[in-house]
Amino acid sequence: MVNEIKRFRDLGKIEKAWCVEVAARLHEELIPEGFLVSLGPTFLKLFYEDVGLSPHSDVLYSLSSENDHSERVLGFISISTDTKKFNRWLLFKRAYRYMRPSIFLALINPRALNLVRLFFRRSDVAVSQEATDHFDSEVINFCVHSKAQGKGVAGKLYEASLCLLTDSGKKKLRIETGENQQAAINFYVKHNAVFERTLVSHSGKKSRLFSMELT
Ligand SMILES: CC(C)(COP(=O)(O)OP(=O)(O)OC[C@H]1O[C@@H](n2cnc3c(N)ncnc32)[C@H](O)[C@@H]1OP(=O)(O)O)[C@@H](O)C(=O)NCCC(=O)NCCS
Protein backbone atom coordinates (compact mmCIF):
# COMPACT_ATOMS: atom_id res chain seq x y z
CA MET A 1 0.00 0.00 0.00
CA VAL A 2 1.63 3.23 -1.17
CA ASN A 3 0.73 6.17 1.00
CA GLU A 4 1.75 9.78 1.18
CA ILE A 5 1.25 12.46 3.78
CA LYS A 6 -0.30 15.76 2.76
CA ARG A 7 -1.27 18.91 4.59
CA PHE A 8 -4.95 19.82 4.23
CA ARG A 9 -4.09 23.36 3.16
CA ASP A 10 -2.07 22.04 0.18
CA LEU A 11 -4.90 19.92 -1.24
CA GLY A 12 -7.21 20.88 -4.12
CA LYS A 13 -10.85 21.88 -3.55
CA ILE A 14 -12.29 18.43 -4.33
CA GLU A 15 -9.69 16.57 -2.24
CA LYS A 16 -10.39 18.96 0.65
CA ALA A 17 -14.11 18.18 0.50
CA TRP A 18 -13.70 14.41 0.74
CA CYS A 19 -10.93 14.66 3.34
CA VAL A 20 -13.18 16.57 5.78
CA GLU A 21 -15.98 14.11 5.02
CA VAL A 22 -13.78 11.13 5.92
CA ALA A 23 -12.21 12.89 8.93
CA ALA A 24 -15.69 13.50 10.37
CA ARG A 25 -16.66 9.87 9.71
CA LEU A 26 -13.47 8.43 11.27
CA HIS A 27 -13.89 10.69 14.29
CA GLU A 28 -17.51 9.54 14.77
CA GLU A 29 -16.59 5.87 14.38
CA LEU A 30 -13.42 5.80 16.48
CA ILE A 31 -14.19 8.34 19.22
CA PRO A 32 -17.99 8.08 19.45
CA GLU A 33 -18.29 9.36 23.02
CA GLY A 34 -16.35 12.59 22.41
CA PHE A 35 -17.68 16.14 22.86
CA LEU A 36 -17.52 17.08 19.17
CA VAL A 37 -19.44 14.00 18.06
CA SER A 38 -22.38 15.11 20.20
CA LEU A 39 -22.61 18.24 18.05
CA GLY A 40 -23.28 16.19 14.89
CA PRO A 41 -21.56 15.47 11.54
CA THR A 42 -22.10 18.96 10.08
CA PHE A 43 -20.22 20.50 13.01
CA LEU A 44 -17.44 17.93 12.69
CA LYS A 45 -16.93 18.65 8.97
CA LEU A 46 -16.84 22.42 9.52
CA PHE A 47 -14.47 21.89 12.43
CA TYR A 48 -11.97 19.78 10.45
CA GLU A 49 -12.07 22.27 7.62
CA ASP A 50 -11.29 25.06 10.09
CA VAL A 51 -8.49 23.13 11.82
CA GLY A 52 -6.94 22.56 8.40
CA LEU A 53 -7.16 26.23 7.41
CA SER A 54 -6.47 28.15 10.63
CA PRO A 55 -3.08 29.89 10.93
CA HIS A 56 -2.85 28.32 14.42
CA SER A 57 -3.39 24.66 13.48
CA ASP A 58 -2.86 22.03 10.81
CA VAL A 59 -4.28 18.71 9.65
CA LEU A 60 -2.10 16.09 7.98
CA TYR A 61 -3.74 13.30 5.99
CA SER A 62 -2.33 9.91 5.05
CA LEU A 63 -3.55 9.19 1.52
CA SER A 64 -3.25 5.87 -0.32
CA SER A 65 -3.01 5.48 -4.09
CA GLU A 66 -6.56 4.01 -4.31
CA ASN A 67 -8.71 5.46 -7.10
CA ASP A 68 -11.87 5.45 -5.03
CA HIS A 69 -11.88 8.69 -3.04
CA SER A 70 -13.69 7.23 -0.05
CA GLU A 71 -10.94 4.59 0.30
CA ARG A 72 -8.04 7.00 -0.12
CA VAL A 73 -7.93 8.56 3.34
CA LEU A 74 -6.19 6.14 5.70
CA GLY A 75 -6.01 8.50 8.63
CA PHE A 76 -5.24 11.99 9.85
CA ILE A 77 -3.65 13.93 12.67
CA SER A 78 -4.80 17.40 13.65
CA ILE A 79 -2.56 19.65 15.74
CA SER A 80 -2.67 23.16 17.07
CA THR A 81 0.36 25.40 17.24
CA ASP A 82 -1.36 27.67 19.80
CA THR A 83 -4.60 26.32 21.27
CA LYS A 84 -5.64 29.61 22.90
CA LYS A 85 -5.24 31.52 19.62
CA PHE A 86 -6.93 28.70 17.71
CA ASN A 87 -9.99 28.80 20.04
CA ARG A 88 -10.15 32.59 19.69
CA TRP A 89 -9.84 32.39 15.89
CA LEU A 90 -12.66 29.85 15.84
CA LEU A 91 -14.84 31.98 18.09
CA PHE A 92 -14.27 35.40 16.53
CA LYS A 93 -13.55 34.60 12.87
CA ARG A 94 -15.49 31.42 12.14
CA ALA A 95 -18.44 31.27 14.56
CA TYR A 96 -20.83 32.46 11.81
CA ARG A 97 -20.27 29.15 9.96
CA TYR A 98 -21.67 27.21 12.91
CA MET A 99 -24.84 29.33 13.28
CA ARG A 100 -27.08 27.25 11.04
CA PRO A 101 -26.14 23.83 12.55
CA SER A 102 -26.38 25.45 16.04
CA ILE A 103 -29.95 26.61 15.42
CA PHE A 104 -30.83 23.15 14.15
CA LEU A 105 -29.13 21.59 17.20
CA ALA A 106 -30.98 23.92 19.57
CA LEU A 107 -34.29 22.98 17.93
CA ILE A 108 -33.76 19.24 18.24
CA ASN A 109 -31.96 19.30 21.60
CA PRO A 110 -31.64 22.65 23.43
CA ARG A 111 -29.42 21.11 26.14
CA ALA A 112 -26.79 20.24 23.53
CA LEU A 113 -25.87 23.94 23.26
CA ASN A 114 -24.64 23.88 26.88
CA LEU A 115 -21.86 21.65 25.63
CA VAL A 116 -20.52 24.48 23.47
CA ARG A 117 -20.32 26.74 26.54
CA LEU A 118 -18.65 23.93 28.49
CA PHE A 119 -16.06 23.47 25.76
CA PHE A 120 -14.78 27.03 26.07
CA ARG A 121 -14.95 26.92 29.89
CA ARG A 122 -13.09 23.62 29.91
CA SER A 123 -10.29 25.01 27.77
CA ASP A 124 -9.92 27.99 30.13
CA VAL A 125 -9.65 25.68 33.15
CA ALA A 126 -7.15 23.48 31.34
CA VAL A 127 -5.03 26.49 30.35
CA SER A 128 -4.90 27.84 33.93
CA GLN A 129 -4.12 24.41 35.45
CA GLU A 130 -1.39 23.82 32.95
CA ALA A 131 0.27 27.20 33.11
CA THR A 132 3.39 25.60 34.58
CA ASP A 133 3.57 22.81 31.99
CA HIS A 134 4.74 25.23 29.27
CA PHE A 135 2.91 23.46 26.44
CA ASP A 136 3.08 25.42 23.20
CA SER A 137 1.33 22.96 20.87
CA GLU A 138 -1.27 20.21 21.08
CA VAL A 139 -2.64 17.10 19.36
CA ILE A 140 -6.30 17.91 18.70
CA ASN A 141 -7.16 14.50 17.29
CA PHE A 142 -5.60 11.50 15.67
CA CYS A 143 -7.43 8.68 13.83
CA VAL A 144 -6.49 5.82 11.53
CA HIS A 145 -9.11 3.85 9.60
CA SER A 146 -9.66 0.50 11.32
CA LYS A 147 -8.72 -1.37 8.09
CA ALA A 148 -5.35 0.43 7.98
CA GLN A 149 -4.43 0.15 11.68
CA GLY A 150 -1.33 -1.69 12.90
CA LYS A 151 0.66 -0.91 9.71
CA GLY A 152 2.56 2.15 10.83
CA VAL A 153 0.18 4.75 9.32
CA ALA A 154 -0.13 6.62 12.64
CA GLY A 155 3.63 6.44 13.18
CA LYS A 156 4.28 8.25 9.88
CA LEU A 157 1.59 10.87 10.55
CA TYR A 158 2.94 11.50 14.04
CA GLU A 159 6.56 11.85 12.86
CA ALA A 160 5.47 14.27 10.11
CA SER A 161 3.54 16.40 12.62
CA LEU A 162 6.52 16.49 15.01
CA CYS A 163 8.72 17.72 12.12
CA LEU A 164 6.18 20.42 11.28
CA LEU A 165 6.03 21.59 14.90
CA THR A 166 9.81 21.52 15.36
CA ASP A 167 10.28 23.49 12.12
CA SER A 168 7.89 26.15 13.44
CA GLY A 169 9.93 26.47 16.65
CA LYS A 170 7.60 24.59 19.01
CA LYS A 171 9.16 23.05 22.12
CA LYS A 172 6.57 21.01 24.01
CA LEU A 173 3.56 19.09 22.73
CA ARG A 174 0.41 18.44 24.79
CA ILE A 175 -1.39 15.15 24.17
CA GLU A 176 -4.64 14.17 25.85
CA THR A 177 -6.30 10.86 25.18
CA GLY A 178 -9.27 9.03 26.69
CA GLU A 179 -8.58 6.59 29.52
CA ASN A 180 -10.27 3.85 27.43
CA GLN A 181 -8.28 4.55 24.22
CA GLN A 182 -5.74 1.80 24.94
CA ALA A 183 -4.31 1.69 21.38
CA ALA A 184 -3.58 5.43 21.53
CA ILE A 185 -2.07 5.18 25.03
CA ASN A 186 0.24 2.35 23.87
CA PHE A 187 1.08 4.32 20.75
CA TYR A 188 2.18 7.43 22.69
CA VAL A 189 4.17 5.38 25.23
CA LYS A 190 5.89 3.56 22.35
CA HIS A 191 6.79 6.94 20.83
CA ASN A 192 8.39 8.16 24.09
CA ALA A 193 5.66 10.56 25.21
CA VAL A 194 5.83 11.22 28.97
CA PHE A 195 2.74 10.48 31.08
CA GLU A 196 1.98 13.60 33.17
CA ARG A 197 -1.28 12.87 35.01
CA THR A 198 -4.88 11.69 34.78
CA LEU A 199 -7.46 14.42 34.08
CA VAL A 200 -11.13 14.35 35.04
CA SER A 201 -13.56 16.47 32.99
CA HIS A 202 -16.66 18.30 34.32
CA SER A 203 -18.76 15.30 33.27
CA GLY A 204 -16.47 12.91 35.21
CA LYS A 205 -14.78 11.40 32.15
CA LYS A 206 -11.14 10.44 32.68
CA SER A 207 -8.32 11.05 30.24
CA ARG A 208 -4.54 10.79 30.27
CA LEU A 209 -2.29 13.75 29.74
CA PHE A 210 1.06 13.14 28.01
CA SER A 211 3.81 15.53 26.99
CA MET A 212 6.45 15.32 24.31
CA GLU A 213 9.58 17.46 24.23
CA LEU A 214 10.28 18.62 20.67
CA THR A 215 13.94 18.77 19.73
C1 LIG B 1 -4.05 5.22 18.01
C2 LIG B 1 -4.09 4.97 16.51
C3 LIG B 1 -4.12 6.32 15.78
C4 LIG B 1 -2.87 4.15 16.09
O1 LIG B 1 -2.90 3.92 14.69
P1 LIG B 1 -2.02 2.78 13.93
O2 LIG B 1 -1.82 3.21 12.52
O3 LIG B 1 -2.66 1.46 14.15
O4 LIG B 1 -0.65 2.82 14.74
P2 LIG B 1 0.80 2.32 14.24
O5 LIG B 1 0.61 1.08 13.41
O6 LIG B 1 1.58 3.44 13.63
O7 LIG B 1 1.48 2.03 15.65
C5 LIG B 1 1.33 0.82 16.24
C6 LIG B 1 1.53 0.99 17.74
O8 LIG B 1 0.38 1.63 18.32
C7 LIG B 1 -0.10 0.86 19.45
N1 LIG B 1 -1.33 0.16 19.03
C8 LIG B 1 -1.96 0.32 17.82
N2 LIG B 1 -3.09 -0.42 17.79
C9 LIG B 1 -3.17 -1.06 18.99
C10 LIG B 1 -4.12 -1.95 19.57
N3 LIG B 1 -5.22 -2.35 18.90
N4 LIG B 1 -3.91 -2.39 20.84
C11 LIG B 1 -2.84 -2.00 21.53
N5 LIG B 1 -1.87 -1.14 21.02
C12 LIG B 1 -2.05 -0.68 19.77
C13 LIG B 1 1.01 -0.14 19.76
O9 LIG B 1 1.96 0.51 20.58
C14 LIG B 1 1.61 -0.38 18.40
O10 LIG B 1 2.96 -0.80 18.43
P3 LIG B 1 3.31 -2.38 18.27
O11 LIG B 1 2.72 -2.77 16.94
O12 LIG B 1 4.79 -2.42 18.29
O13 LIG B 1 2.63 -3.05 19.42
C15 LIG B 1 -5.36 4.13 16.10
O14 LIG B 1 -5.39 2.96 16.90
C16 LIG B 1 -6.68 4.85 16.26
O15 LIG B 1 -7.14 5.54 15.34
N6 LIG B 1 -7.32 4.72 17.43
C17 LIG B 1 -8.65 5.29 17.71
C18 LIG B 1 -8.65 6.80 17.84
C19 LIG B 1 -7.83 7.31 19.01
O16 LIG B 1 -7.87 6.79 20.11
N7 LIG B 1 -7.12 8.42 18.74
C20 LIG B 1 -6.28 9.07 19.71
C21 LIG B 1 -6.83 10.40 20.09
S1 LIG B 1 -5.59 11.46 20.82
The ligand as an SDF file (V2000), in Angstrom:
LIG
                    3D

 48 50  0  0  0  0  0  0  0  0999 V2000
   -4.0500    5.2150   18.0100 C   0  0  0  0  0  0  0  0  0  0  0  0
   -4.0940    4.9680   16.5150 C   0  0  0  0  0  0  0  0  0  0  0  0
   -4.1160    6.3250   15.7800 C   0  0  0  0  0  0  0  0  0  0  0  0
   -2.8690    4.1470   16.0920 C   0  0  0  0  0  0  0  0  0  0  0  0
   -2.9030    3.9240   14.6880 O   0  0  0  0  0  0  0  0  0  0  0  0
   -2.0180    2.7760   13.9330 P   0  0  0  0  0  0  0  0  0  0  0  0
   -1.8230    3.2110   12.5180 O   0  0  0  0  0  0  0  0  0  0  0  0
   -2.6600    1.4630   14.1470 O   0  0  0  0  0  0  0  0  0  0  0  0
   -0.6480    2.8210   14.7360 O   0  0  0  0  0  0  0  0  0  0  0  0
    0.7980    2.3220   14.2390 P   0  0  0  0  0  0  0  0  0  0  0  0
    0.6120    1.0810   13.4090 O   0  0  0  0  0  0  0  0  0  0  0  0
    1.5770    3.4360   13.6340 O   0  0  0  0  0  0  0  0  0  0  0  0
    1.4840    2.0280   15.6510 O   0  0  0  0  0  0  0  0  0  0  0  0
    1.3340    0.8210   16.2410 C   0  0  0  0  0  0  0  0  0  0  0  0
    1.5260    0.9940   17.7380 C   0  0  0  0  0  0  0  0  0  0  0  0
    0.3830    1.6300   18.3240 O   0  0  0  0  0  0  0  0  0  0  0  0
   -0.1040    0.8560   19.4500 C   0  0  0  0  0  0  0  0  0  0  0  0
   -1.3340    0.1610   19.0290 N   0  0  0  0  0  0  0  0  0  0  0  0
   -1.9590    0.3150   17.8210 C   0  0  0  0  0  0  0  0  0  0  0  0
   -3.0880   -0.4250   17.7940 N   0  0  0  0  0  0  0  0  0  0  0  0
   -3.1720   -1.0600   18.9920 C   0  0  0  0  0  0  0  0  0  0  0  0
   -4.1220   -1.9490   19.5750 C   0  0  0  0  0  0  0  0  0  0  0  0
   -5.2200   -2.3480   18.9050 N   0  0  0  0  0  0  0  0  0  0  0  0
   -3.9100   -2.3900   20.8360 N   0  0  0  0  0  0  0  0  0  0  0  0
   -2.8360   -1.9950   21.5270 C   0  0  0  0  0  0  0  0  0  0  0  0
   -1.8730   -1.1440   21.0200 N   0  0  0  0  0  0  0  0  0  0  0  0
   -2.0510   -0.6840   19.7740 C   0  0  0  0  0  0  0  0  0  0  0  0
    1.0110   -0.1400   19.7580 C   0  0  0  0  0  0  0  0  0  0  0  0
    1.9570    0.5120   20.5830 O   0  0  0  0  0  0  0  0  0  0  0  0
    1.6120   -0.3770   18.3980 C   0  0  0  0  0  0  0  0  0  0  0  0
    2.9600   -0.7970   18.4330 O   0  0  0  0  0  0  0  0  0  0  0  0
    3.3130   -2.3760   18.2710 P   0  0  0  0  0  0  0  0  0  0  0  0
    2.7150   -2.7740   16.9440 O   0  0  0  0  0  0  0  0  0  0  0  0
    4.7900   -2.4180   18.2920 O   0  0  0  0  0  0  0  0  0  0  0  0
    2.6340   -3.0490   19.4230 O   0  0  0  0  0  0  0  0  0  0  0  0
   -5.3630    4.1250   16.1050 C   0  0  0  0  0  0  0  0  0  0  0  0
   -5.3910    2.9650   16.9020 O   0  0  0  0  0  0  0  0  0  0  0  0
   -6.6790    4.8550   16.2630 C   0  0  0  0  0  0  0  0  0  0  0  0
   -7.1360    5.5430   15.3360 O   0  0  0  0  0  0  0  0  0  0  0  0
   -7.3190    4.7210   17.4320 N   0  0  0  0  0  0  0  0  0  0  0  0
   -8.6530    5.2950   17.7120 C   0  0  0  0  0  0  0  0  0  0  0  0
   -8.6470    6.7990   17.8350 C   0  0  0  0  0  0  0  0  0  0  0  0
   -7.8350    7.3130   19.0060 C   0  0  0  0  0  0  0  0  0  0  0  0
   -7.8680    6.7870   20.1080 O   0  0  0  0  0  0  0  0  0  0  0  0
   -7.1230    8.4180   18.7400 N   0  0  0  0  0  0  0  0  0  0  0  0
   -6.2790    9.0730   19.7140 C   0  0  0  0  0  0  0  0  0  0  0  0
   -6.8330   10.4010   20.0890 C   0  0  0  0  0  0  0  0  0  0  0  0
   -5.5890   11.4590   20.8170 S   0  0  0  0  0  0  0  0  0  0  0  0
  1  2  1  0
  2  3  1  0
  2  4  1  0
  2 36  1  0
  4  5  1  0
  5  6  1  0
  6  7  2  0
  6  8  1  0
  6  9  1  0
  9 10  1  0
 10 11  2  0
 10 12  1  0
 10 13  1  0
 13 14  1  0
 14 15  1  0
 15 16  1  0
 15 30  1  0
 16 17  1  0
 17 18  1  0
 17 28  1  0
 18 19  1  0
 18 27  1  0
 19 20  2  0
 20 21  1  0
 21 22  1  0
 21 27  2  0
 22 23  1  0
 22 24  2  0
 24 25  1  0
 25 26  2  0
 26 27  1  0
 28 29  1  0
 28 30  1  0
 30 31  1  0
 31 32  1  0
 32 33  2  0
 32 34  1  0
 32 35  1  0
 36 37  1  0
 36 38  1  0
 38 39  2  0
 38 40  1  0
 40 41  1  0
 41 42  1  0
 42 43  1  0
 43 44  2  0
 43 45  1  0
 45 46  1  0
 46 47  1  0
 47 48  1  0
M  END
$$$$
